[in-house]
Amino acid sequence: MAKVTAERVRNRLNLLPSDVDDSRILEFIEDAVAEIELQTGRVIDLENCESAEAAAVTDLAAIYCICYLTGGSAVGLNFSVGNLSVSGLANAPSLSILENRVRKLIEKLRGYDLERV
């Protein structure tokens, strides 16, 4: 079983607490949980969830975090917001990788694989 935390989301993106604070990431986690529960019909306990649930929530929250850091737009892996350069994202997975993982995890959590249907 797994636990979803702000630190887990930051680790996914190679960020520090000074890049995005816990309260902001917890909002992204709550939104990600709501979306994944809606898509799968599951109820997710962030303190004690399946590894696939934790991965889906973490990846979707990471996507929200990237969009927040880039002002809603992200291209490639090098980002800047005004004079603030977010260099930590250079080692983060790309948005398309995260998006594909979330899609596949949601399919798994639904109990089927859309690519095989």
Secondary structure as GFF3:
##gff-version 3
##sequence-region A 1 117
A	DSSP	alpha_helix	6	13	.	.	.	ID=ss1
A	DSSP	alpha_helix	22	40	.	.	.	ID=ss2
A	DSSP	alpha_helix	51	69	.	.	.	ID=ss3
A	DSSP	beta_strand	79	81	.	.	.	ID=ss4
A	DSSP	beta_strand	84	86	.	.	.	ID=ss5
A	DSSP	three_ten_helix	87	91	.	.	.	ID=ss6
A	DSSP	alpha_helix	95	110	.	.	.	ID=ss7
###
